Amino acid sequence: MPDESPVTGFPVILEPLLAELSRPGSNPARTPRPFDAHLAEDLGAYASPPRLPEVCEFETVRHFTRLSRLNYGIETGMYPLGSCTMKYNPKVSEVAAACVSDIHPADAPAMERVLGWLADFREALLEITGMDDACLWPAAGAHGELAGMLVIGKALEARGEKRRKVLVPDTAHGTNPASCTIAGFTTVNVPSGRSGCLEADQVARHLDADVAALMMTNPNTLGVFERDIERIAGLLHDNGSYLYMDGANLNALLGVTRPGDMGVDCMHINLHKTFGAPHGGGGPGSGPVLVKADLSRFLPVPRLARDASGRARLMDDAPLSVGRIHGGLGNVAVVLKAYAYVLSLGAQGLKDAAVRSCLNANYLRKRLEKTFGSVCPSPTLHEFVISDRAFRDKGVSAMDIAKALMDKGFHPPTVYFPLNVQGALMIEPTESEPLRELERFALAMEEIAGAAQVSPGDFGSHPMNTPVERVDEVWAARNLILTWHDMNPSSGGGYLNG
Ligand SMILES: Cc1ncc(COP(=O)(O)O)c(C=O)c1O
């Protein structure tokens, strides 16, 4: 059970660091011959032995096992964090991605093999999206957005224009306005219609000679497909503006429809959401940026292309490029995980995954709207939003509902997002979840709704069954402690103090 920190007065978990467990000479694990020679060779590369904690293997394994039990992950249970697409990540993809760590540092033939895989995957992405060219190096979705907006800025510059405005609908993902601003644009918020869709007439009202682009999340953060997209693309193109699509939610569209066929000029994909690699705190991401042919020459370098013999090559001679946006080959292991995912599912499998992600979300939506009410009249795809509206008069908030879910063994949904829904709970079950788990989640939500009506006063105390109970989030945000403190009253100081 958590104890109370003498520094903050808040609960802490008394799992010592390995450094604190360290005792000189308590590291009896030895590498068996003949492997010890290799190990000695590796360690010989250091001028002096690395200063590692001296903890025996058994204690080390127990330490990490205890830590892993404090954590909640997709392999623990359902993780319906809307917009984050926490789906199961097949282990075979991890094995495939591990190829690159095995060949590091890469010699020329190994490098050629990796480039070949990347080029194959790039071509698969072009086929999936209907776009003409792609750069695989951005390290996350937001990084892909930034790269895309820099590309659009360069293209305008090449046209001799200096347009500064980017229209951003109120259903866009939160990173969109930030990326536009970092790329040097000013964002203009465009309200969507009552259906949750962006309406072409509304866009037309905002168009003028200073509009560089519109940045649309599609499906948007309500989970709604932007059905006016082709008309909107036409309006933008007639105005000399570009249509940027945040394609991070492409997992709902795979194999069903293609942004390149809808008039999109530039987009990014979150490989870590769409093609299976952990998202959230779970690991690095990858956000390839894709463009139509007229924007191709502005993409970041190095350019990945095939020579006359079909061999994949990196090329730097792109005078109009926005330049480098990442060292090396981006987060190459994440790209290879995505490639492995695409190859294992195949064309039909990808389409099935998209359809199933929508089916799962709609099953839950229909079920939960009976108790929580509806916030969106339109059909939704892979995720949906409900709210705390039905319980507000009892003083039970979206946050209270999320915390109560933790006590029922689930990761909470995304709360208070999207911003255009008050008290939002955004739920994305993903295609990974079997019907049985969806049922368990729906039952848990229904029980919470029942309790909110009968005993709303109890809600402030959730969660009670987690390693850390309810924390004061405002305090935590305002008083971040980012350096190590010896918080264990019984230890009398730790490794770093000593
Ligand atoms: C629609 C959408 N756009 C952009 C992003 C940002 O991606 P990242 O967190 O990889 O920067 C996300 C993240 O979930 C997203 O859902």
The ligand as an SDF file (V2000), in Angstrom:
LIG
                    3D

 16 16  0  0  0  0  0  0  0  0999 V2000
   -6.2350   12.8980  -34.4800 C   0  0  0  0  0  0  0  0  0  0  0  0
   -4.8620   13.0370  -33.8890 C   0  0  0  0  0  0  0  0  0  0  0  0
   -4.0040   13.9220  -34.4120 N   0  0  0  0  0  0  0  0  0  0  0  0
   -2.7650   14.0830  -33.9210 C   0  0  0  0  0  0  0  0  0  0  0  0
   -2.3240   13.3560  -32.8420 C   0  0  0  0  0  0  0  0  0  0  0  0
   -0.9530   13.6100  -32.2930 C   0  0  0  0  0  0  0  0  0  0  0  0
   -0.1310   12.4840  -32.4020 O   0  0  0  0  0  0  0  0  0  0  0  0
    1.1450   12.3070  -31.4830 P   0  0  0  0  0  0  0  0  0  0  0  0
    0.6620   12.0960  -30.0940 O   0  0  0  0  0  0  0  0  0  0  0  0
    1.8560   11.1120  -32.0240 O   0  0  0  0  0  0  0  0  0  0  0  0
    1.9860   13.5450  -31.6200 O   0  0  0  0  0  0  0  0  0  0  0  0
   -3.1820   12.4120  -32.2620 C   0  0  0  0  0  0  0  0  0  0  0  0
   -2.7540   11.6220  -31.1110 C   0  0  0  0  0  0  0  0  0  0  0  0
   -3.4310   10.7850  -30.6180 O   0  0  0  0  0  0  0  0  0  0  0  0
   -4.4770   12.2410  -32.8010 C   0  0  0  0  0  0  0  0  0  0  0  0
   -5.3350   11.3620  -32.2790 O   0  0  0  0  0  0  0  0  0  0  0  0
  1  2  1  0
  2  3  1  0
  2 15  2  0
  3  4  2  0
  4  5  1  0
  5  6  1  0
  5 12  2  0
  6  7  1  0
  7  8  1  0
  8  9  2  0
  8 10  1  0
  8 11  1  0
 12 13  1  0
 12 15  1  0
 13 14  2  0
 15 16  1  0
M  END
$$$$
